[in-house]
Structure formats: C-alpha cells, structure tokens
Amino acid sequence: MSPRITLATAARVLRQLRHDRRTLALVLVVPPVLLTLFRYVFDGQEATFDRVGGPLVGLFPFISMFLVTSIAMLRERTGGTLERLMSMPLGKLDLLLGYALAFALLATVQATLTAGVAFGLLGLDTAGPVWLVVVLAVGNALLGMALGLFLSAFASTEFQAVQFMPAVVIPQLLLGGLLVPRERMAEVLEWASAVLPLTYAYDALERATQIGDLDAELWLDVAVLSGSIALALALGALTLSRRTP
Amino acid sequence: MLNSTAISISGLSVRRGGSLVLPDLSLAIAAGAVTGLLGPSGSGKTTLMRAIVGVQQVEAGTVTVLGESAGAPVLRHRVGYVTQAPSVYGDLTVRENLRYFASVLGVAPGRVESAIATVDLGPHAGQLVRTLSGGETSRVSLAAALLGEPDVLVLDEPTVGLDPVLRRDLWETFHRLAETGTTLLVSSHVMDEAERCDELVLMREGRVVATGPPGALLERTGARDLEGAFLALAEARETS
C-alpha cells in the first residue's frame, strides 16, 4: 500500500460526492431533520427524547455510510473500475483506507452538524462530552462503511444492495437496545444481540450520553467496535479479488 | 522488429459459467507490433485478453507476459488494459478521472493532458463523463490506459462506434506506440480493421484458427479480402 494512492483514492471518492450535490445534501440534512422530528414526536416526554436522541446522533452515520458505500462499491464492481484498479499498482488496502478516510471525513461533518442541532437547538441533554458522541459517530460510520463494502459483493444490482439496509441495519437497531433495553428482550434475542456490533456501538453511546463516565465498560465497547471495523474491513478485502471467474 | 515474443501462452484453458470458453490455447504474440485479435462475438477474445492481463481465473496452462507470469505485481506498471465497457467514473470529469488513474500509476500529472490530446477529448476535459457519448466515454477509458505508457497494451474493441477520422488517427497512434517498442493486442470483430494490423490472430469458438501477417493470410488462402480468408480458414478447419 502507498499513502499517495490511498490519499488519491480518498480525494477521488470525495470528488465524486461533490459532483453529486443532492446525495451530499441528503446525507447532511436528513439526520438533523429526523432528530427534530423525534423531538416533537416525543413532545413533553423530554426524558424519552434524551434517552434515544443522544445515541441516534451517533447511529445516523452508520446508516448513511452503509448505504452510500454499498452502492458506491457495487458501482465499482459492476462498472469495471474495480477490475481496472485491480490491474493497476493499487493495493487492496489503498482502496479500503481511501474509502474509509473519505467517509470518516464526511461522517465527521455529518455528526458535528447533527450534534450541533441536537444539543444546541433541540435542547438534548448529554451527560458526557459532545466530542465523544461525535468520535463514536465517526467510528460507527466506519463500521457502516466496512459492512457496506463487504456486503456489496453479494449484490448484483442496486435494488439488491438497498435491500441489505433493512436486512442488516434494522435488526441491529432493534436488538441493540434502542427501543427496548436488551435485558427485557426474549433471552434468545439478548444472546443474539451480544454478537452484533451495533449493540456495542449503542451501549457506548448510551454510556457516553446517559452516564457520562468514561469508564472501563465504555472502553470495552470501543474495543469491540474497533475489532468489528477491522474484521469487516478484512472481510471486505477478501471480496476484492484480482482474478475473477 | 518482430523477432521477439512479448506474450506467450501455452495450453491455456478457461471455464466460464460452466462452459469451456478456451479449451486448449497456445499462442505467441510479437513484441513491438500491433497484433489484431479477430473473431466473431463469443469466440473467446475477451477471455483471452483477461487471461493475458491476469484478471481471469484460469483452469490450466501458462500465460507469460514480458517474461513474468500474467498478473504478477511487477506487471501492474507495465501492462495497460482497456475493457470493452468503458471502466471510468461517470460522476467525475474526464480530467478528474485521468488525474486519479495517473496518481494510482504514479505518473507525472502532465501525462493527463497529453493523453487527453491523444484521444482528442480536449474540448470535453472538464465535462462529467456520464454526459459524454458512448464513443467519447470509451476514449476516456483508452486515455486512462495510455497514461502509464505501458510496455504492453491490451485493448478490447477500442474503436467501436468511433468516427472514421478518429478511428484512423487512433490506429496511427497504435502504430506510433508500436514503433517505440510497445506491444499492442487489439481485438475487433470488424474485419476491415484487420488490414491495419501487423499481425493477426483469427479466433473462432475458443480456438486459434490462424496467425500471421494480413498479407500472408491472403496469400495462403488466395482470398480477395480478409473476410474471405477468415471464411476459407474456418471452413478448412471444419472439414479437416
């Protein structure tokens, strides 16, 4: 791998997004708007909004980057650009890290904007520091990106790729504790949730926004999350083969 | 000039989607020449080119390019490949596409402008690729392969749908590159392009029907044109 190629790839991905202003606008505007919606859906129930609002700020980037990456990589695979890159002196890691860098940057902007609206305008309370929520959001964005990149190998059309969103993301959101605390679920589901990466992402966000202690449990979550990102990236790398049938 | 071999293939067999696309192919391609790979659609031209570039999973046989096994990491700087479908980013401009590929290849950014000029896309350099016509888009793809000044250029039907004047100019470019030592393998299903090649490889149903310079093939078959020569050679093979 080479830093030159990694940076060039990140710049190229960002340039593609810059030409697609509508996607960029949707990625940046939709999360704050949805949070505003949540705020008024839970009108008069500030406690509930405080409980789910904080973690949501950190979960939106996961969903956005999962979707954007799975479509972007599917296009690379079906459009022949991936094959071209694989016949060039580009390391698989250059491509993976290039995408990661570009989307981490976009997620930082997205999460900062969402956090600004949530904690500034909507009066959302967080027990821990806002920067921690933003950092966790960027971590979740990377997890979403890595999973999207991996799963794009199993889709042959964009229709299939977008269906991975409800199939992969919604169960994790349901089981992660966002709607119902995990210990109140059927026992089987509680076990299942223990192996899903978003459970740890949610737990970290909950600890950061509700408890505010940067305790060992939080760092354990962060460690699991980092491991999951690395694992998803490694699985993604396996789907980038230089030789295809 | 045609005395050395750039690409040698022996006993190559490739299976795609359950069927044997190339059953047992052996072939040598001369260095520093324009070799035309001709045959009808479905004759295995693209599969053969993919095997030479090293992006094709092969079942058996060896493919050696510039003394290295096809697809070897050192060859990624030395072999340029243009697929039939233009593999460029539709949501980037012509120049942005080429700048990206130039930095992946590690060539000077100045090469971008000369590659744009070679394929005659100067007026469209700042335009998004998805707004270009099909022929223009395939020229962007060709320009990307020219960036790295590779020693071997593998071009899969690069002139389909192009204006005749530009087609002639591109063939001149191919010959100019060959004169500087580049080995070119150009596929086509149009026989009238055959006469522009130094060497020909005629393919049918995954097998090499004949090889040689266009003049020699005409002489051997006594045909008036290469279309006739191809027919004569294909029929001779069927009856033998």
Interface residues (C-beta under 8 A of the other chain):
Chain A: R4 I5 A8 T9 A11 R12 R15 Q16 H19 D20 G79 G80 T81 E83 R84 L85 M86 S87 M88 P89 L90 R242 R243 T244 P245
Chain B: R16 G17 V53 G54 V55 Q56 Q57 G71 P73 R76 H77 V79 Y81 T83 A85 P86 S87 V88 Y89 G90 D91 L92 T93 E96 Y100 F101 S103 V104 L105 G106 L128 A144 G148
